[in-house]
Amino acid sequence: MKPDRREFLRHIAAGGAVVTMPVFLQGCGVTPVVVTAEPMPEDPFLDWFRIDRNVIARVMAELTAKGADVAELYFQHRRQSVLRMRNSQIDRSSTDILLGVGMRVMLAESIGFAFTEDLSLDGMLATARLAASSMTGEAVVPGTFVAKAAGRAYVTQIDWSDIAQDRKRPVLQRVDSKARSADPAVKDVTVSWSDTDERILIATLDGHLVYDHRPMTRLSAQVSATRGGESQSGFANIAARADVSWYTDERIDEMTGEAVDRTLRLFDSRRPPSGDMPVMLAAGTSGVLLHEAIGHSLEADFNRDGKSTYADMLDKRIADTSVNIVDQGTVPNERGALNYDDEGNECGRTVLVEKGVLRSYLHDSLSARQYGVPTTGSGRRESYRHAPMPRMSCTFMDDGAYERDELMARMGRGIIAETYTTGRVQLGAGDYTFTIKNGWLVEKGKILMPVRDFNLLGNGPDTLRNITMVANDSRLDKGGWTCGKNGQTVPVSHGMPTVLVSGLAVQTI
């Protein structure tokens, strides 16, 4: 082989992570290979994968030897480190490695997929033949491979693999100390840390080579408190595609304060009345409802299969004119951000709902071919062991025209839903039950008292239609959310402004 690997791989850096929040997004965890931690090579694609253009061309030719309209090779190396502190002591420290390549070929309606951890040429050629075994066309010869420019959505100065544990431990100690000193009622604190370096290389039949370094980190605090014989617990976390410089004292202390506040507020909270009533969905955190109960219904595969309420609603009104919903993979440093999707397509901004009218679904290459439209850069996969499908990245509702207080005044008597914990959603149809840990009871347009432990029951499309006012305080939630779909999990971001829903079922737990 020609030794052009360094020129071929010179853009490779590091990043990426998957850590599931203790909620309900229907995912199952990755089970990577556990190995003894070793120093990260300067260029793992060169030092471990041992591939160059010649190797890729040979494997691609084998993958398309029996015909292809679309084909790709998806190489992945992921190194994830986890650290946990309980009772002010580190009680868990681990490093996991995931390494391999997935191969997919599509010809008309036929799809072949296979993966391997054997990155020898013979191993990859055998895997390519397996993936292509069901194809029945004429051989396609791949052309010259040209690298696409590196993306800029999450540029880092230092790889997580170069950060020693003694630089991480003070962050956990700060959270532990700040939480314990915030109030005498705080008895137990658990602090969890995760960071990941991920390197992706995608080669496509049409000659594109895509490199992406996907950094990821997540910090969380679980706080337990006891007062007057009563015990309560609360949780907060932050996540980003960023390096260690992202952990400023201000950001760490804000997250810690939020975990403590959510916990202590429960002592003064009461359960709200049950029944149908107006509900304000809080800015940021309520993005999980937007994502789960509405966003999944806008993914093209659910509409192609007729499972979504929106299957025949393109260019039709589905919400008030104040509602605008976007999925944008290029929001800098967000957990759900992507420079390129997992098929090698550039990510961007997809307007799903514009002034209440459904404008687009989220498409991967397969659904885009079936609908006869361009892909939206929404093809995502959990790892090289999985084929891609249409998925969300950073999904949010844009600002409306009102101040938050105007929504509260209009509501009169109702509930503000703030902190979401568990729930269930019927993907496609959008029927949901969300459990709310923290909220507020509003009477005559004023906050009367904090409330806790109640469910919101509804249907996503109905809820979207029943949004009557949208505030001007839209923001993405800071937390480390992971979305599950068809057995695959991927990191996501979501958010929204405060909105007023004319009526939702509130059920006390």
N, C-alpha and C positions, 0 to 999 in steps of 0.2 A: 504493500500500500504506500502511496505517496505520503510523506510526512507533512501534510498540510493541516494537521489537527489544530495547531495553536491559532492559526489564522481563522480556521473554521469555528473555533470555540472561544474566541477571545473575549466575547461579551459576557460569559457566564459569571454570575455572582451567586447570591444565596437568598432563601426565604421561604415562608409558608407554614401553615399549621391548621390542624383541626382539633378543637376541644369543644365538646358539647356542653351547653348550658344545661342545668338540671331542670329542663322543661320538656316540651312535648313535640318537638319538631320531627318526630317519627323516624329518626335516623338510627342507624346502628353504627357502632364505633369501628374504626379501622383496627386491624390486628397486624401491625407491622412486625418484622423480624427484629428481635432484641439482640443487640451485639454489644461487645465491650467498646466503650467510647474510645476513639482514636482521633488524633489531630486531623482536621479537615484538609485534604490536599488543596493546593492552590487552584487546581482545575480538575474537578472530579470527572467531568466528561472525558477528558484526556486520560487521566490516571486510572479510572475505574471502567468506564464504558468502552474505551479503546475503539472509537468509531471515527470515521471521517466521511467525506462525500462519497468516496468509492464504496465503502461499506453500505452506506445508506442507499446508494443506487442499486447495489446488488440485492439488498433485502427488498426494496421497493419493487424491483423487477420481478422477484419471486412472488410477491404479494399480488401483482397485477398480471401474472402469467396466464391467467384464465379469464381475463377481461376485468375492466373496472371503469366506472364513471367517476368515483371518488375513492381515494385511499389516503391513509395517514399512518405514520409511525409516531408513537407518543412515548418518549423516554422520560423517566422521572427518577430523581434521587431526592429523598426527603429525610432530614435528620431532626428529630424532635426531642427536646429536653424538658423534663417536668421536675418541679421542686415544690414541696409542700411543708408548711410549718403548722404544728399543732401544739398547744400549750407552751408556746414560745420556743419550741425545739423543732429542728428539721426532722421529719419522720418519713420522708420519701424523696428519693432522688433517682431518676432513671433517664436513659437515652435510648431512643428507638430509631431504627434505620429502615427505610422502605426504598427498594431499588429494583427497577425492571423496565420493560417496554410492552406497550399494548399496540396491536395492529388491527386496523379495520379496513375492509374493502366493501364497496357498494357497487352493484351492477343492476340497473333497472330496479326491481323490487327485492332483489336478493342482497342480504347483508351477511358478511362473515367477520368474526372477531375472535382473536386469541391473544394471549399474553404469556410472557415468560420472564423469569429471573436469570435465565442463562443468556448472557450477553456475548457469548462467543459467536462467531460468524455461523458456524454450523447450527447452533441452537436457535439463532434468529431466523435462519433460512427454513428450518423445520417448522417453526411457529408460523412463518409467513405462508408456507404450504398448507398448514392446518386451517388458517383463517380463510384461505382462498379455495378450500376444497369443494365448496358448493357452487362456485361460479362456473358458467358454461359459455363464456365468450372468447373472443380473440385476444391474444396478448397485447398489452399496452406497454410501450417503452417509455419510462420516465425521462424527462428532459433534464436540463442543467438546473442544479439547486442554487438558489440565491437567498442569502440571509436578509430578513427584514430588520429594520432598525429597532433597537431596544426601546421599550416603553418607558414612561416617566412618571407613572402613577405612584410608585413606591421605591424611590431611589434611597439606598442606605449608604452610610459611610463605613460601617464595619459589620462583618457577618456575625450572626449569633453564634456560630461555631467557634468564634474567636473570643467570646465572652466567658470568662471563668466563673465558677459558682460563687467565689468570694466577692464578685462584683454584683451578683444578684441577691445574695443573702441580706445585705443592708436594706434593700427595698422591702422584703418580707418583714424584717424586724421593725421597720418604720410603721408599716400598717398595723402590726401587732401592738406596738407600743401606743400609737395614737388611738386605736380603738379601745384599749383597756383603760387609758387615762381619760377618755371622754366622759365616762359616767360610772359611778360605783356599782351600778346594776350589771354592767358588762362582766360576764364570768368566763366565757370561752370565746376564743377567736381562732379560726382556721384560715390561713392565707395560702392560696395556690398560685403557682406561676407556671407558664408554659412559653417556650420560644421555639421557633422552627426555622431552619434553612431549607429551602426547596429550590431545586434546579429542574427546569423543564426544557426539553428540546422536542419540537414537533416538525416533522418533515411531511409535506403533502405531495400528492401526485402532480399537482400543477407547478411544482418546482419551488415552493416556499420553504424556507427554514426559519423557524421561530424560536428564539431564546427568551426565556423569562425567568428572572430570579424573584421568588415570591417570599418575602419575609413575613413573619407573623409573630405576634406576642399577645399574651393575655394574662391579666392579673385579677384575682378575685378575693373577696373577703366574706366569710360567713361568720356572723356575730350572734352569740346567744347571751341573753340577759335574764335576770331574775329579780323580781320586785314584789314584796308582800306575798310570797309564796306562789306567785304566778311566773311562768317562764315563757319567753318569746324568742324568736330568732328572725334574722333578716339577712339579706344578701345584696351585694353589689359587685360589679365587675367592669373592667375596661379592656378594650382590645384594639389592635391596629396592625396594619402592615407597615412596620417601622422598626428602627433599631433602638439600642438601649438609651440613646439620648432623648427619646420620646417620654421616658419616665422622669418627668420633673416633679419636684416636691409638691407643687401646686396640684398637679394631676393626681398624684398618689393620695394626697390629703383629701381632695374632693371626693374621690371614690370611697375612702374610708369613712368620711363623715356621712356619706349617703347610706352606707351599710348600717352605721350606728343609728342614724335618724329613722330609717325604716323600721328598725327593731324597736326602739324606744317608743315610737309613736303608737305601736300596737297596744301598749298598756292603757292608753287613753281612748282607744278606738272601740266602737261598738258595731255590732252587725246591723246592716241597713234593713229597711223594710223590703219585703219581696213584692214583685208585681211588675207590670209594664210601666215604664216611665222614661222621660228624657234622660239621656246619658251623654256626658261630655267625655270624649276619649282624649286623654292627655297627650300633649306633644311629645314626640320622640318615642317613648316607650310603647305607645299604642301602634307603632309601626308593625309590631308582630301580628296584630289583627289584620292590618292591611296586607301584609305578606302572605299569611296563611289562608285567610278566608276569601281574599280577592285575587292576590297576585298569582297564586297557582292556577286559578281559573283562566288566566291570560297566557299561560304557557301553551305553545302551539300543539303539542302532542295530545293534551286533554281535549282541545277543540277539534283536532283531526279525528279523534276517536269518538267524538260526540258526547263526551262525558261532562263537558263544561256547559254551564248555562249560557256562555257567550259564544257558542259554536256558530251561530248564524247572526251575530250581532255587529259585525264589522261595519263601521260608519253609521252606526245607530246610537241613539242617546241611551246611556245606561246610568247617568247620574245628573245631579244638578250642574248648571253651567259653571259653578265655582270650583268644581272638582277637576284637577289635573294630576295625573299619575305618571311617573317616569321611572324607568330602570336605566341606571347609568353605571357602567363598570369602571369608569375612569375617575371617580371621585378620589382625590389624593389620599393615600394612606388608610382608607377605610378597609375594614376587615373583608368586606365583600368585593373589593376592587380587583380588577384584572386589566392588564395591558392588552393581552390577547386571551381569547377563550381557549378551551381545551381541544379545539379543532384547528387552531392557528389563525383564526379570524380576529381582526382588530375589534376591540370593544369600544363602545361609544355611548351615546345618549339615545334611548328609544322612548318616544312619547307613546304611552299606551292609551291613556285617556286624555283628550283635549277638550276643555270646556264641556265636560260631561259626555263627549262622544268617543266611542271606542275606535281607536285609530290603528292599532297594531297588536299582534300577538308577539311573544318572544320565540324566536326561531333558532334552531340549530341548522346544520346543513341539510339534514334529511327532511325536516319539515319545510324548509325553504324551497327545496326541490319540489315537494308535493304541492305546495301552495303557489309555486311559480313566482316567488318574491326573493329579494336578497336576504341573506342571513342577517340577524340582528347582533351577531357575536355573542350568542347566548348558549352555545354548546359547552356543557360542563360535565365533569366526571369526578368521582371521588378519588380515583387513582388510576394507574396504568392497568389495573385489573378490571376496569369497567369501561364500557362504551359510553360516549357522551349522549346527553339528552338536553332538551330546552330547560334552562334553569334561570332563576333570578340572580342578580349580583347585589347592587345597591338600589333598593326599591323605595320610593318615597312619594308623598303627595306634596305638591308645591303650595306656597303661601296663598291664603285667601285675602279678603279685604278687611276683615274685622279684627278688633282688639279682643283678647281673651275675655276681658270683663264684660264685653257686649254679649258674648255667648252665654255667660253665666246669668246675666240679667234677663235674657230672653228665655232661658230654661225655666226660671221660677223655682220649681221643686224637682230635684232629681239627684243623680249620682255623677261624680267625677271618678272615672276608672284610671288608676295611675300605675301600679306595679303588678305586672302579670307574672304568674308562676307556672301553672300547668293548664292543660286543655286538650281538646280533641277537635279535629277538623276533618270533614269529608272532602278530600281533595277533588277539585272539579266542580262539584255542586256547591261547596262552600258552607254547608251547615256546620256550626261550631258551638263549642262550650269553652269559655275561658274562665279560669279561676283568678280572681283579683285579690292580692294580699293587702294592698294599701289603696285607699280611696277617700273620698270626701262626700258627705251628705250636704246638699245645697238646699236652702229654704229661702224663698223670696229673693232669689238672686244673690244670696250671701252664703258663705261657708258656715255651716252650723256645727259640724264636728267631724273628726276622722272616723272612717269606717273600715272594716276589714272582713276578710273571709266570705266572699260572695262570688257567684258565677254570673257571667253574662252569656245568655243564650240567644242565638240568632242565625241568620243566613247572610253570608258575605254580600252577594248581589243585592239582597233586600236592604242590608245596612247601608251599602253605597248609595242606593236610591233615596234612603231616608236621611242622608246628611243634608241639613238645611242651612248651616253656617260653617264657614271655614275661617279660622284665625290666621294672623300673619306671623306666626311664631314657629314655622316649620323647622325641624332639626332631625338629624339622624340620631338614633339611640347609640350610646357609647359602648354597649355591651358586646360580648363575644358570642354572637348567635351562630348556631349551626343548623342548617336546614336538611331534613331528610325527605327523600322521594324515591319510591321504587327500590328501597334498600340501599340507596347511596346517600352519603352526607357530604355537604360542601359548606364552607364558611360564607356567611351572608351579612349584609347590613340592611337596615330598614328604618324608616322614620316617617313622620308626618307632622302637620300642625295640629293644634287643638281643634277638634271638630265637634259640632253638636248634632247628635242623632235624635230625631224626633221621638223615637220610641224603641226601647229594647227590654227584653225580659231580664229582670234582676232576680236571682234566686239565692237566698241566704243558705250558707252551708251549715 
